[in-house]
Amino acid sequence: MNPRGIDARTSQRVAVRLSAEVHHAAGSFTALTRDLSVGGVCLEADRALPEGDALAVLLFLVVDDVEDAAHPPLEMKGRVAWAVPGEGGEPARMGVRFESVSPPQLEGLSRFLRMVSG
């Protein structure tokens, strides 16, 4: 099943499993990344947010299944581009398109991607 908008990607994604913390108007929850790029991230969680909702995602570098304290989390603001509810024991998935990315954030995200794909 291809969620709507999946073919509209403009940047290559790296398949990577990272811990993520999602902050939304209705509260916060944890998630895992499925893939990541300079343009956005695919998250897996116990719930999906509605398409169009604004959120902030904190991405944590994980080394040997433990969050790496040497690298602070990378915070990105974005909007839910698509969402698929979890079925049959599978987690919900949602694609988040990053918004208002500053040059320092872009550099930090690029550096983060080099570290996780390296």
DOTORTI-799997 format. One record per residue: residue number from 1; x, y, z of N, C-alpha, C in turn. Coordinates in nm, 3 decimals. Last residue first. Example, Ala and Ser with C-alpha at 12.3 -4.5 7.8 and 13.67 -1.06 7.14 Angstrom:
<loses>
<lose num="2" n_c1="1.285" n_c2="-0.225" n_c3="0.708" ca_c1="1.367" ca_c2="-0.106" ca_c3="0.714" c_c1="1.290" c_c2="0.003" c_c3="0.787"/>
<lose num="1" n_c1="1.319" n_c2="-0.569" n_c3="0.780" ca_c1="1.230" ca_c2="-0.450" ca_c3="0.780" c_c1="1.320" c_c2="-0.330" c_c3="0.780"/>
</loses>
This chain:
<loses>
<lose num="118" n_c1="2.633" n_c2="0.635" n_c3="0.748" ca_c1="2.772" ca_c2="0.614" ca_c3="0.728" c_c1="2.829" c_c2="0.484" c_c3="0.750"/>
<lose num="117" n_c1="2.388" n_c2="0.714" n_c3="0.813" ca_c1="2.399" ca_c2="0.632" ca_c3="0.691" c_c1="2.540" c_c2="0.586" c_c3="0.666"/>
<lose num="116" n_c1="2.413" n_c2="0.865" n_c3="1.041" ca_c1="2.332" ca_c2="0.743" ca_c3="1.048" c_c1="2.344" c_c2="0.657" c_c3="0.924"/>
<lose num="115" n_c1="2.585" n_c2="1.075" n_c3="0.959" ca_c1="2.621" ca_c2="0.989" ca_c3="1.073" c_c1="2.542" c_c2="0.859" c_c3="1.071"/>
<lose num="114" n_c1="2.442" n_c2="1.194" n_c3="0.752" ca_c1="2.574" ca_c2="1.134" ca_c3="0.723" c_c1="2.613" c_c2="1.038" c_c3="0.835"/>
<lose num="113" n_c1="2.223" n_c2="1.290" n_c3="0.898" ca_c1="2.204" ca_c2="1.186" ca_c3="0.797" c_c1="2.335" c_c2="1.119" c_c3="0.760"/>
<lose num="112" n_c1="2.352" n_c2="1.488" n_c3="1.052" ca_c1="2.286" ca_c2="1.375" ca_c3="1.119" c_c1="2.267" c_c2="1.259" c_c3="1.021"/>
<lose num="111" n_c1="2.424" n_c2="1.663" n_c3="0.849" ca_c1="2.530" ca_c2="1.599" ca_c3="0.929" c_c1="2.474" c_c2="1.475" c_c3="0.998"/>
<lose num="110" n_c1="2.168" n_c2="1.740" n_c3="0.766" ca_c1="2.260" ca_c2="1.676" ca_c3="0.670" c_c1="2.371" c_c2="1.601" c_c3="0.745"/>
<lose num="109" n_c1="2.077" n_c2="1.860" n_c3="1.002" ca_c1="2.008" ca_c2="1.742" ca_c3="0.949" c_c1="2.098" c_c2="1.667" c_c3="0.851"/>
<lose num="108" n_c1="2.258" n_c2="2.076" n_c3="1.021" ca_c1="2.250" ca_c2="1.976" ca_c3="1.127" c_c1="2.184" c_c2="1.848" c_c3="1.079"/>
<lose num="107" n_c1="2.193" n_c2="2.212" n_c3="0.784" ca_c1="2.328" ca_c2="2.160" ca_c3="0.803" c_c1="2.329" c_c2="2.052" c_c3="0.911"/>
<lose num="106" n_c1="1.928" n_c2="2.275" n_c3="0.845" ca_c1="1.958" ca_c2="2.194" ca_c3="0.727" c_c1="2.097" c_c2="2.134" c_c3="0.739"/>
<lose num="105" n_c1="1.966" n_c2="2.441" n_c3="1.067" ca_c1="1.894" ca_c2="2.314" ca_c3="1.083" c_c1="1.924" c_c2="2.221" c_c3="0.966"/>
<lose num="104" n_c1="2.104" n_c2="2.659" n_c3="0.947" ca_c1="2.171" ca_c2="2.577" ca_c3="1.049" c_c1="2.101" c_c2="2.442" c_c3="1.072"/>
<lose num="103" n_c1="1.895" n_c2="2.744" n_c3="0.759" ca_c1="2.024" ca_c2="2.691" ca_c3="0.713" c_c1="2.099" c_c2="2.612" c_c3="0.820"/>
<lose num="102" n_c1="1.573" n_c2="2.618" n_c3="0.874" ca_c1="1.675" ca_c2="2.723" ca_c3="0.866" c_c1="1.804" c_c2="2.662" c_c3="0.811"/>
<lose num="101" n_c1="1.271" n_c2="2.518" n_c3="0.754" ca_c1="1.403" ca_c2="2.468" ca_c3="0.791" c_c1="1.506" c_c2="2.579" c_c3="0.768"/>
<lose num="100" n_c1="0.987" n_c2="2.524" n_c3="0.731" ca_c1="1.063" ca_c2="2.636" ca_c3="0.788" c_c1="1.199" c_c2="2.592" c_c3="0.838"/>
<lose num="99" n_c1="0.915" n_c2="2.172" n_c3="0.769" ca_c1="0.881" ca_c2="2.308" ca_c3="0.726" c_c1="0.971" c_c2="2.409" c_c3="0.795"/>
<lose num="98" n_c1="0.910" n_c2="1.831" n_c3="0.661" ca_c1="0.970" ca_c2="1.937" ca_c3="0.741" c_c1="0.936" c_c2="2.073" c_c3="0.681"/>
<lose num="97" n_c1="0.643" n_c2="1.614" n_c3="0.658" ca_c1="0.722" ca_c2="1.702" ca_c3="0.571" c_c1="0.775" c_c2="1.815" c_c3="0.658"/>
<lose num="96" n_c1="0.597" n_c2="1.290" n_c3="0.759" ca_c1="0.605" ca_c2="1.429" ca_c3="0.806" c_c1="0.695" c_c2="1.506" c_c3="0.711"/>
<lose num="95" n_c1="0.383" n_c2="1.021" n_c3="0.736" ca_c1="0.490" ca_c2="1.094" ca_c3="0.671" c_c1="0.484" c_c2="1.238" c_c3="0.716"/>
<lose num="94" n_c1="0.309" n_c2="0.759" n_c3="0.959" ca_c1="0.278" ca_c2="0.891" ca_c3="0.905" c_c1="0.403" c_c2="0.953" c_c3="0.846"/>
<lose num="93" n_c1="0.152" n_c2="0.460" n_c3="1.070" ca_c1="0.263" ca_c2="0.528" ca_c3="1.003" c_c1="0.217" c_c2="0.666" c_c3="0.958"/>
<lose num="92" n_c1="0.086" n_c2="0.238" n_c3="1.343" ca_c1="0.041" ca_c2="0.343" ca_c3="1.251" c_c1="0.165" c_c2="0.406" c_c3="1.190"/>
<lose num="91" n_c1="0.215" n_c2="-0.102" n_c3="1.352" ca_c1="0.202" ca_c2="0.035" ca_c3="1.402" c_c1="0.142" c_c2="0.127" c_c3="1.297"/>
<lose num="90" n_c1="0.017" n_c2="-0.404" n_c3="1.336" ca_c1="0.119" ca_c2="-0.316" ca_c3="1.279" c_c1="0.103" c_c2="-0.175" c_c3="1.336"/>
<lose num="89" n_c1="-0.200" n_c2="-0.546" n_c3="1.422" ca_c1="-0.081" ca_c2="-0.546" ca_c3="1.507" c_c1="0.033" c_c2="-0.460" c_c3="1.454"/>
<lose num="88" n_c1="-0.390" n_c2="-0.491" n_c3="1.219" ca_c1="-0.337" ca_c2="-0.625" ca_c3="1.239" c_c1="-0.209" c_c2="-0.630" c_c3="1.320"/>
<lose num="87" n_c1="-0.291" n_c2="-0.154" n_c3="1.149" ca_c1="-0.388" ca_c2="-0.264" ca_c3="1.137" c_c1="-0.319" c_c2="-0.397" c_c3="1.162"/>
<lose num="86" n_c1="-0.266" n_c2="0.195" n_c3="1.203" ca_c1="-0.212" ca_c2="0.061" ca_c3="1.222" c_c1="-0.323" c_c2="-0.043" c_c3="1.213"/>
<lose num="85" n_c1="-0.346" n_c2="0.435" n_c3="0.946" ca_c1="-0.367" ca_c2="0.374" ca_c3="1.078" c_c1="-0.305" c_c2="0.235" c_c3="1.083"/>
<lose num="84" n_c1="-0.141" n_c2="0.660" n_c3="0.787" ca_c1="-0.203" ca_c2="0.529" ca_c3="0.769" c_c1="-0.222" c_c2="0.468" c_c3="0.907"/>
<lose num="83" n_c1="-0.104" n_c2="0.984" n_c3="0.645" ca_c1="-0.112" ca_c2="0.898" ca_c3="0.763" c_c1="-0.188" c_c2="0.771" c_c3="0.730"/>
<lose num="82" n_c1="0.085" n_c2="1.261" n_c3="0.517" ca_c1="-0.004" ca_c2="1.147" ca_c3="0.498" c_c1="-0.001" c_c2="1.063" c_c3="0.625"/>
<lose num="81" n_c1="0.200" n_c2="1.489" n_c3="0.624" ca_c1="0.168" ca_c2="1.488" ca_c3="0.481" c_c1="0.071" c_c2="1.374" c_c3="0.448"/>
<lose num="80" n_c1="0.204" n_c2="1.685" n_c3="0.902" ca_c1="0.171" ca_c2="1.550" ca_c3="0.858" c_c1="0.126" c_c2="1.556" c_c3="0.712"/>
<lose num="79" n_c1="0.478" n_c2="1.910" n_c3="0.922" ca_c1="0.333" ca_c2="1.891" ca_c3="0.906" c_c1="0.311" c_c2="1.749" c_c3="0.854"/>
<lose num="78" n_c1="0.734" n_c2="2.036" n_c3="1.145" ca_c1="0.678" ca_c2="1.988" ca_c3="1.020" c_c1="0.528" c_c2="1.976" c_c3="1.024"/>
<lose num="77" n_c1="1.055" n_c2="2.098" n_c3="1.287" ca_c1="0.911" ca_c2="2.128" ca_c3="1.282" c_c1="0.858" c_c2="2.083" c_c3="1.146"/>
<lose num="76" n_c1="1.299" n_c2="1.917" n_c3="1.462" ca_c1="1.250" ca_c2="1.965" ca_c3="1.333" c_c1="1.100" c_c2="1.990" c_c3="1.346"/>
<lose num="75" n_c1="1.583" n_c2="1.877" n_c3="1.658" ca_c1="1.442" ca_c2="1.915" ca_c3="1.657" c_c1="1.405" c_c2="1.974" c_c3="1.523"/>
<lose num="74" n_c1="1.790" n_c2="1.623" n_c3="1.754" ca_c1="1.769" ca_c2="1.718" ca_c3="1.645" c_c1="1.620" c_c2="1.750" c_c3="1.641"/>
<lose num="73" n_c1="1.940" n_c2="1.578" n_c3="2.076" ca_c1="1.837" ca_c2="1.547" ca_c3="1.976" c_c1="1.827" c_c2="1.660" c_c3="1.873"/>
<lose num="72" n_c1="2.302" n_c2="1.580" n_c3="2.103" ca_c1="2.169" ca_c2="1.624" ca_c3="2.144" c_c1="2.066" c_c2="1.591" c_c3="2.037"/>
<lose num="71" n_c1="2.528" n_c2="1.330" n_c3="2.150" ca_c1="2.466" ca_c2="1.408" ca_c3="2.043" c_c1="2.326" c_c2="1.449" c_c3="2.088"/>
<lose num="70" n_c1="2.598" n_c2="1.188" n_c3="2.371" ca_c1="2.699" ca_c2="1.279" ca_c3="2.316" c_c1="2.642" c_c2="1.368" c_c3="2.206"/>
<lose num="69" n_c1="2.402" n_c2="1.008" n_c3="2.428" ca_c1="2.400" ca_c2="1.133" ca_c3="2.504" c_c1="2.502" c_c2="1.234" c_c3="2.450"/>
<lose num="68" n_c1="2.223" n_c2="0.813" n_c3="2.223" ca_c1="2.360" ca_c2="0.864" ca_c3="2.235" c_c1="2.358" c_c2="1.001" c_c3="2.302"/>
<lose num="67" n_c1="2.006" n_c2="0.565" n_c3="2.342" ca_c1="2.019" ca_c2="0.702" ca_c3="2.291" c_c1="2.159" c_c2="0.754" c_c3="2.323"/>
<lose num="66" n_c1="2.075" n_c2="0.232" n_c3="2.253" ca_c1="2.070" ca_c2="0.331" ca_c3="2.360" c_c1="2.087" c_c2="0.469" c_c3="2.297"/>
<lose num="65" n_c1="2.127" n_c2="0.038" n_c3="2.061" ca_c1="1.995" ca_c2="0.042" ca_c3="2.120" c_c1="1.981" c_c2="0.138" c_c3="2.239"/>
<lose num="64" n_c1="2.386" n_c2="0.115" n_c3="1.969" ca_c1="2.366" ca_c2="-0.010" ca_c3="2.043" c_c1="2.238" c_c2="-0.008" c_c3="2.125"/>
<lose num="63" n_c1="2.281" n_c2="0.440" n_c3="1.956" ca_c1="2.399" ca_c2="0.356" ca_c3="1.939" c_c1="2.381" c_c2="0.234" c_c3="2.028"/>
<lose num="62" n_c1="2.077" n_c2="0.679" n_c3="1.805" ca_c1="2.080" ca_c2="0.560" ca_c3="1.889" c_c1="2.203" c_c2="0.477" c_c3="1.853"/>
<lose num="61" n_c1="1.979" n_c2="1.015" n_c3="1.811" ca_c1="2.074" ca_c2="0.919" ca_c3="1.758" c_c1="2.084" c_c2="0.802" c_c3="1.856"/>
<lose num="60" n_c1="1.652" n_c2="1.130" n_c3="1.797" ca_c1="1.761" ca_c2="1.091" ca_c3="1.885" c_c1="1.850" c_c2="0.987" c_c3="1.816"/>
<lose num="59" n_c1="1.456" n_c2="1.402" n_c3="1.706" ca_c1="1.520" ca_c2="1.279" ca_c3="1.660" c_c1="1.642" c_c2="1.252" c_c3="1.746"/>
<lose num="58" n_c1="1.152" n_c2="1.544" n_c3="1.763" ca_c1="1.288" ca_c2="1.538" ca_c3="1.815" c_c1="1.344" c_c2="1.402" c_c3="1.776"/>
<lose num="57" n_c1="0.924" n_c2="1.727" n_c3="1.583" ca_c1="0.981" ca_c2="1.594" ca_c3="1.600" c_c1="1.123" c_c2="1.610" c_c3="1.653"/>
<lose num="56" n_c1="0.619" n_c2="1.899" n_c3="1.607" ca_c1="0.764" ca_c2="1.906" ca_c3="1.618" c_c1="0.813" c_c2="1.764" c_c3="1.645"/>
<lose num="55" n_c1="0.342" n_c2="1.976" n_c3="1.386" ca_c1="0.406" ca_c2="1.907" ca_c3="1.497" c_c1="0.554" c_c2="1.940" c_c3="1.500"/>
<lose num="54" n_c1="0.020" n_c2="2.027" n_c3="1.237" ca_c1="0.156" ca_c2="2.073" ca_c3="1.265" c_c1="0.211" c_c2="1.998" c_c3="1.386"/>
<lose num="53" n_c1="-0.184" n_c2="1.831" n_c3="1.019" ca_c1="-0.153" ca_c2="1.877" ca_c3="1.154" c_c1="-0.005" c_c2="1.916" c_c3="1.167"/>
<lose num="52" n_c1="-0.218" n_c2="1.717" n_c3="0.768" ca_c1="-0.219" ca_c2="1.862" ca_c3="0.779" c_c1="-0.184" c_c2="1.915" c_c3="0.916"/>
<lose num="51" n_c1="-0.383" n_c2="1.424" n_c3="0.876" ca_c1="-0.310" ca_c2="1.493" ca_c3="0.771" c_c1="-0.327" c_c2="1.643" c_c3="0.787"/>
<lose num="50" n_c1="-0.378" n_c2="1.343" n_c3="1.228" ca_c1="-0.449" ca_c2="1.378" ca_c3="1.104" c_c1="-0.359" c_c2="1.451" c_c3="1.004"/>
<lose num="49" n_c1="-0.142" n_c2="1.097" n_c3="1.348" ca_c1="-0.209" ca_c2="1.227" ca_c3="1.358" c_c1="-0.279" c_c2="1.257" c_c3="1.226"/>
<lose num="48" n_c1="-0.161" n_c2="0.766" n_c3="1.465" ca_c1="-0.125" ca_c2="0.858" ca_c3="1.359" c_c1="-0.204" c_c2="0.987" c_c3="1.379"/>
<lose num="47" n_c1="-0.017" n_c2="0.558" n_c3="1.722" ca_c1="-0.126" ca_c2="0.637" ca_c3="1.665" c_c1="-0.072" c_c2="0.723" c_c3="1.552"/>
<lose num="46" n_c1="0.207" n_c2="0.429" n_c3="1.793" ca_c1="0.082" ca_c2="0.362" ca_c3="1.827" c_c1="-0.040" c_c2="0.438" c_c3="1.778"/>
<lose num="45" n_c1="0.425" n_c2="0.470" n_c3="1.501" ca_c1="0.384" ca_c2="0.494" ca_c3="1.640" c_c1="0.255" c_c2="0.418" c_c3="1.668"/>
<lose num="44" n_c1="0.671" n_c2="0.563" n_c3="1.275" ca_c1="0.583" ca_c2="0.454" ca_c3="1.319" c_c1="0.552" c_c2="0.479" c_c3="1.465"/>
<lose num="43" n_c1="0.737" n_c2="0.812" n_c3="1.025" ca_c1="0.734" ca_c2="0.768" ca_c3="1.164" c_c1="0.638" c_c2="0.651" c_c3="1.182"/>
<lose num="42" n_c1="0.947" n_c2="0.943" n_c3="0.790" ca_c1="0.835" ca_c2="0.852" ca_c3="0.808" c_c1="0.845" c_c2="0.796" c_c3="0.950"/>
<lose num="41" n_c1="1.036" n_c2="1.283" n_c3="0.725" ca_c1="1.059" ca_c2="1.158" ca_c3="0.796" c_c1="0.931" c_c2="1.074" c_c3="0.794"/>
<lose num="40" n_c1="1.196" n_c2="1.529" n_c3="0.507" ca_c1="1.095" ca_c2="1.476" ca_c3="0.598" c_c1="1.133" c_c2="1.343" c_c3="0.657"/>
<lose num="39" n_c1="1.409" n_c2="1.637" n_c3="0.363" ca_c1="1.275" ca_c2="1.691" ca_c3="0.342" c_c1="1.170" c_c2="1.641" c_c3="0.439"/>
<lose num="38" n_c1="1.635" n_c2="1.502" n_c3="0.413" ca_c1="1.639" ca_c2="1.644" ca_c3="0.446" c_c1="1.501" c_c2="1.706" c_c3="0.432"/>
<lose num="37" n_c1="1.499" n_c2="1.196" n_c3="0.555" ca_c1="1.567" ca_c2="1.272" ca_c3="0.451" c_c1="1.574" c_c2="1.418" c_c3="0.495"/>
<lose num="36" n_c1="1.437" n_c2="0.865" n_c3="0.674" ca_c1="1.463" ca_c2="1.005" ca_c3="0.702" c_c1="1.531" c_c2="1.069" c_c3="0.582"/>
<lose num="35" n_c1="1.225" n_c2="0.596" n_c3="0.790" ca_c1="1.325" ca_c2="0.654" ca_c3="0.701" c_c1="1.329" c_c2="0.804" c_c3="0.725"/>
<lose num="34" n_c1="1.119" n_c2="0.532" n_c3="1.032" ca_c1="1.129" ca_c2="0.426" ca_c3="0.932" c_c1="1.231" c_c2="0.467" c_c3="0.827"/>
<lose num="33" n_c1="1.158" n_c2="0.610" n_c3="1.375" ca_c1="1.166" ca_c2="0.647" ca_c3="1.235" c_c1="1.173" c_c2="0.522" c_c3="1.150"/>
<lose num="32" n_c1="0.914" n_c2="0.572" n_c3="1.630" ca_c1="1.039" ca_c2="0.526" ca_c3="1.568" c_c1="1.040" c_c2="0.575" c_c3="1.424"/>
<lose num="31" n_c1="0.789" n_c2="0.766" n_c3="1.909" ca_c1="0.775" ca_c2="0.698" ca_c3="1.780" c_c1="0.912" c_c2="0.646" c_c3="1.739"/>
<lose num="30" n_c1="0.596" n_c2="0.896" n_c3="2.184" ca_c1="0.719" ca_c2="0.846" ca_c3="2.123" c_c1="0.688" c_c2="0.772" c_c3="1.994"/>
<lose num="29" n_c1="0.415" n_c2="1.205" n_c3="2.231" ca_c1="0.426" ca_c2="1.060" ca_c3="2.231" c_c1="0.556" c_c2="1.020" c_c3="2.163"/>
<lose num="28" n_c1="0.226" n_c2="1.479" n_c3="2.370" ca_c1="0.350" ca_c2="1.420" ca_c3="2.318" c_c1="0.342" c_c2="1.269" c_c3="2.322"/>
<lose num="27" n_c1="-0.062" n_c2="1.685" n_c3="2.276" ca_c1="0.030" ca_c2="1.620" ca_c3="2.369" c_c1="0.152" c_c2="1.564" c_c3="2.299"/>
<lose num="26" n_c1="-0.209" n_c2="1.823" n_c3="2.092" ca_c1="-0.283" ca_c2="1.736" ca_c3="2.184" c_c1="-0.193" c_c2="1.663" c_c3="2.282"/>
<lose num="25" n_c1="-0.017" n_c2="1.954" n_c3="1.937" ca_c1="-0.109" ca_c2="2.034" ca_c3="2.019" c_c1="-0.181" c_c2="1.950" c_c3="2.123"/>
<lose num="24" n_c1="0.283" n_c2="1.759" n_c3="1.976" ca_c1="0.165" ca_c2="1.799" ca_c3="1.899" c_c1="0.074" c_c2="1.877" c_c3="1.992"/>
<lose num="23" n_c1="0.586" n_c2="1.608" n_c3="1.938" ca_c1="0.514" ca_c2="1.708" ca_c3="2.016" c_c1="0.406" c_c2="1.767" c_c3="1.927"/>
<lose num="22" n_c1="0.744" n_c2="1.299" n_c3="1.948" ca_c1="0.654" ca_c2="1.384" ca_c3="1.871" c_c1="0.580" c_c2="1.476" c_c3="1.965"/>
<lose num="21" n_c1="1.059" n_c2="1.169" n_c3="1.938" ca_c1="0.958" ca_c2="1.220" ca_c3="2.029" c_c1="0.875" c_c2="1.320" c_c3="1.950"/>
<lose num="20" n_c1="1.225" n_c2="0.874" n_c3="1.830" ca_c1="1.170" ca_c2="1.006" ca_c3="1.803" c_c1="1.068" c_c2="1.041" c_c3="1.909"/>
<lose num="19" n_c1="1.503" n_c2="0.671" n_c3="1.756" ca_c1="1.399" ca_c2="0.709" ca_c3="1.851" c_c1="1.354" c_c2="0.851" c_c3="1.816"/>
<lose num="18" n_c1="1.546" n_c2="0.528" n_c3="1.431" ca_c1="1.587" ca_c2="0.618" ca_c3="1.538" c_c1="1.471" c_c2="0.639" c_c3="1.633"/>
<lose num="17" n_c1="1.641" n_c2="0.342" n_c3="1.172" ca_c1="1.556" ca_c2="0.331" ca_c3="1.290" c_c1="1.615" c_c2="0.418" c_c3="1.400"/>
<lose num="16" n_c1="1.636" n_c2="0.418" n_c3="0.824" ca_c1="1.707" ca_c2="0.420" ca_c3="0.952" c_c1="1.606" c_c2="0.417" c_c3="1.066"/>
<lose num="15" n_c1="1.686" n_c2="0.468" n_c3="0.495" ca_c1="1.615" ca_c2="0.378" ca_c3="0.586" c_c1="1.695" c_c2="0.369" c_c3="0.715"/>
<lose num="14" n_c1="1.683" n_c2="0.786" n_c3="0.371" ca_c1="1.772" ca_c2="0.684" ca_c3="0.425" c_c1="1.689" c_c2="0.599" c_c3="0.519"/>
<lose num="13" n_c1="1.557" n_c2="0.934" n_c3="0.069" ca_c1="1.543" ca_c2="0.897" ca_c3="0.210" c_c1="1.639" c_c2="0.785" c_c3="0.245"/>
<lose num="12" n_c1="1.618" n_c2="1.209" n_c3="-0.142" ca_c1="1.637" ca_c2="1.066" ca_c3="-0.114" c_c1="1.629" c_c2="1.039" c_c3="0.035"/>
<lose num="11" n_c1="1.360" n_c2="1.445" n_c3="-0.210" ca_c1="1.493" ca_c2="1.413" ca_c3="-0.160" c_c1="1.500" c_c2="1.266" c_c3="-0.123"/>
<lose num="10" n_c1="1.104" n_c2="1.469" n_c3="-0.290" ca_c1="1.202" ca_c2="1.543" ca_c3="-0.367" c_c1="1.344" c_c2="1.518" c_c3="-0.318"/>
<lose num="9" n_c1="0.814" n_c2="1.271" n_c3="-0.327" ca_c1="0.938" ca_c2="1.298" ca_c3="-0.256" c_c1="1.038" c_c2="1.370" c_c3="-0.346"/>
<lose num="8" n_c1="0.578" n_c2="1.191" n_c3="-0.436" ca_c1="0.610" ca_c2="1.333" ca_c3="-0.447" c_c1="0.739" c_c2="1.369" c_c3="-0.375"/>
<lose num="7" n_c1="0.506" n_c2="0.937" n_c3="-0.383" ca_c1="0.581" ca_c2="0.958" ca_c3="-0.506" c_c1="0.623" c_c2="1.104" c_c3="-0.524"/>
<lose num="6" n_c1="0.354" n_c2="0.965" n_c3="-0.153" ca_c1="0.483" ca_c2="0.897" ca_c3="-0.143" c_c1="0.569" c_c2="0.920" c_c3="-0.266"/>
<lose num="5" n_c1="0.101" n_c2="1.070" n_c3="-0.170" ca_c1="0.212" ca_c2="1.162" ca_c3="-0.163" c_c1="0.348" c_c2="1.096" c_c3="-0.161"/>
<lose num="4" n_c1="-0.071" n_c2="0.820" n_c3="0.010" ca_c1="-0.077" ca_c2="0.933" ca_c3="-0.081" c_c1="0.044" c_c2="1.023" c_c3="-0.061"/>
<lose num="3" n_c1="0.104" n_c2="0.512" n_c3="0.061" ca_c1="0.030" ca_c2="0.626" ca_c3="0.111" c_c1="0.034" c_c2="0.740" c_c3="0.010"/>
<lose num="2" n_c1="0.073" n_c2="0.213" n_c3="-0.095" ca_c1="0.149" ca_c2="0.336" ca_c3="-0.102" c_c1="0.064" c_c2="0.451" c_c3="-0.050"/>
<lose num="1" n_c1="0.085" n_c2="-0.117" n_c3="0.000" ca_c1="0.000" ca_c2="0.000" ca_c3="0.000" c_c1="0.090" c_c2="0.124" c_c3="0.000"/>
</loses>
